[in-house]
């Protein structure tokens, strides 16, 4: 009889080591190697090919029918997924503890069940009574959602196979599932991978859309092996700050839709409410008379979004000035500060700089450079910016300004919300307007801000 052997698997990256060590050689994480038992193969070589069948090989040309969609009843969730859930697709939803992942999925399950789609909700973390209490708070008690509290993947698959396959199955969470075929503790890399593979195979064979809930690590990454993110069809992150009521749903992988769309929700006592026009909420508490605030006209996928950029530049009493950024890239802030000092003569080295994106939103596009620079200069000079002006544009290291894409959509959103003027880089003539002031270099914008009244 073949003997079992022990190996040590990293819980962060999934790499295998023959012996225990404090630090993983692959990812550099400390104290993540866990001992697991491996059953060796019965034969020394690869198994012979038996019982296979010849599959049909086809060419690239042919009919391409668009994948059917199942609407979840939440417009923001449908936007992020590309128009709804695709049958037989598997999704992984991650987010910080308490951010609202289970609330979002239970609301979507209730909306789909009310519409007539069979939905199964399996929880490995909460009892049935706890789920019913949340459903009562969310006012979805009357939805015909089938509940179960189970962590054994074989029991879950046997139960699902006993009846007609549902349209949607929610597994909360994938880290709690375990399989009797794997000799390791629940939550380990081997168990998570085996459970995910079993559920994905069942989803592809039955046509049921499966949504996994995933825990995240301290770095904000979904816990467990990264191979799970490769196996699923879409990976969604539910982001937000506990101090803000806004929640952002963002897709980082989507085989059936775009990855640059976001969904905006507001956390209330009755659950998550969709925000159809997030620009009004992000600008609702704005004080336009304060120096250091600029409105950025950004794009999140196909959605224009106006966000307030807040900057505070104050003389420092320390030997090294502080640079604190919330909601933006700290490296890009350092670049903008260097351009202001080198090409515009605005001294920032002897000042502490604090930058914040209002509302808890995180901006990644370089079009925010011009709004950030305007807010920094406004705070440094103590001069408020015009209340009816939006800013967008990219700053190069030479101090010149580069135009960005979708300027027309940004300007339309600004006009709709009452912003009559825009400060942008010089672009194509067909995008220019009477209320749009263009700049070729950052020094021109700094001079315009310097001419404003204090």
Secondary structure as UniProt FT lines:
FT   STRAND          5..10
FT   TURN            11..13
FT   STRAND          16..17
FT   TURN            25..27
FT   STRAND          33..38
FT   STRAND          69..70
FT   HELIX           75..81
FT   STRAND          85..86
FT   TURN            87..88
FT   STRAND          90..95
FT   TURN            97..98
FT   HELIX           101..114
FT   TURN            115..116
FT   STRAND          119..123
FT   HELIX           128..138
FT   TURN            141..142
FT   STRAND          146..149
FT   HELIX           153..161
FT   STRAND          168..172
FT   HELIX           174..176
FT   TURN            180..181
FT   TURN            186..187
FT   HELIX           189..206
FT   STRAND          209..214
FT   TURN            218..219
FT   HELIX           227..231
FT   STRAND          234..240
FT   TURN            242..243
FT   STRAND          246..254
FT   TURN            255..256
FT   STRAND          262..268
FT   TURN            269..270
FT   STRAND          271..274
FT   HELIX           278..282
FT   TURN            283..285
FT   TURN            288..289
FT   TURN            291..292
FT   STRAND          293..300
FT   TURN            301..302
FT   STRAND          303..315
FT   STRAND          323..326
FT   HELIX           330..344
FT   TURN            349..350
FT   STRAND          351..357
FT   HELIX           358..360
FT   HELIX           366..368
FT   HELIX           369..381
FT   TURN            387..388
FT   STRAND          389..392
FT   STRAND          394..395
FT   TURN            397..398
FT   STRAND          400..402
FT   HELIX           407..416
FT   TURN            417..418
FT   STRAND          421..425
FT   HELIX           429..431
FT   TURN            434..435
FT   STRAND          436..439
FT   HELIX           442..450
//
